[in-house]
Amino acid sequence: RRALGAGHGLAAAGAIGGLVSSTNVTLTFARTSREDTALAGSLGAGVLAANAMLFPRVLLATTVLNPSLARLLAPRLAPALAVAAVTVLWAIRRPHAEG
């Protein structure tokens, strides 16, 4: 977060955390936003990034469990991932307070 600034750093932290548990990132960032309202927008961008990781995470798990199904699933997940990525980019480009 220090290297990238609050907006980008929290989004990157959210994306990395979202690889493991987007629910945990969402809850943690929501609690933090109550305590530090100046970071609410940046934390929201982190939540969006964490939840955007759902699509690659599902595709990875499907690939491990059933590669033939993953080949069918990938093109169906691509539009959702694209929308999520655009939303995350929009959120991190919005002006937020730096914490």
N, C-alpha and C positions, 0 to 999 in steps of 0.2 A: 504494500500500500504506500509505503514511503517513497519507493522508487517511481511509482506510476501516478501518485496523487490519489486523493480520496475517491474521485469518480471512477477512474480507470482501475485503480488498485482494488477497490471493493468489488467491481465487476469481475476482475480476474480471480479474486479470492472466491467469489460466488461460483464462478465457472469451475474452478478446481474442486471446490467443496461439492458442487453438484454432480461431479463424477461419482461421488460416494453416496451422498444423500441430499437431494434437493429439499426434502422436508426439513431436515435438521438446519440447513443453511437458512431457509425461510423463517423458521422459528427463532433462530439465533439473531438474525438480522432484524426481525420485527421487534424483538425485545430491546435490542441495541438502539433502534430508532426511537423508542419511547424515552430512553435515557439521554440520547444525544440527537435532539430534533434537527440540528443543523446538518446532520449527515443523512437525514431521511431519504432524500432524493438519490444519493449515491448508494445507500443501502438498498433502495428499491431497484436500482439498476443491477446490483449484485444478486438480488432475488430473481430477477428476470434471467440473468445469465445462468444461475444455478438450475432454474427450471428448463432452460433451453437445452441443458445437457441430458435431459430425459431421452431425447430421440437418439443421440449417439449411444447412450448407455443401453437402451433397449435393443438397438441394432447389434451392439457388441455381444450382449447376452444371447440374443437369438442366433448369431453366427456361431457361438461356442456350442450351443445346444442343438441347432438344426440349420446347418449352412444352406441347404436348399430353400428353406423358408426365408432365410435372411436375404437371399437374392431376390425373392418376390417382394419382401417387405421394404427393402431399401428405396426403391423409387416411390413408394407410397409415403414414406417418412420424409423424403427430401423436401416437399413443399412446406410441411410443418416446420422443419428445421430452418428453412429459408425465412419464413415469417418470424420465427423466434429470433434468428440472427439479426434481421433488420430491426426488430423491436429493441433488442439489446443495444445495437449501434445507435439507434435514436435516443435511447435512455442515457447512454454515456456521453453523448454529444450535447445534451441539455446542460445548461449551467447549473452547477450544484455548489454548495458551500464546501470549501476544503476544510477538513478537520484537523 
